[in-house]
């Protein structure tokens, strides 16, 4: 999932063997490797994550503040 949207569906083996979405690929490359002799992969994501609450366009309670600040956990 990225920004609350599913970007790829696959069974586990297929996903780890060959992910199809660039975001899934970046997540898989972010997995920590505990063996110092194994080189970690690297994937770079470009672009910006939208500011504010990602649900601001979906609800009637949204205010101007919702476009500027992401809510924190209570």
Buried (B, 14 or more C-beta within 10 A) or exposed (E): EBEEEEBBEBEEEEBEEEBEBBBBBBBEEEEEEEEEEEEEEEEEEEEEEEEBBBEBEEEEEBEEEBEEEEEEEE
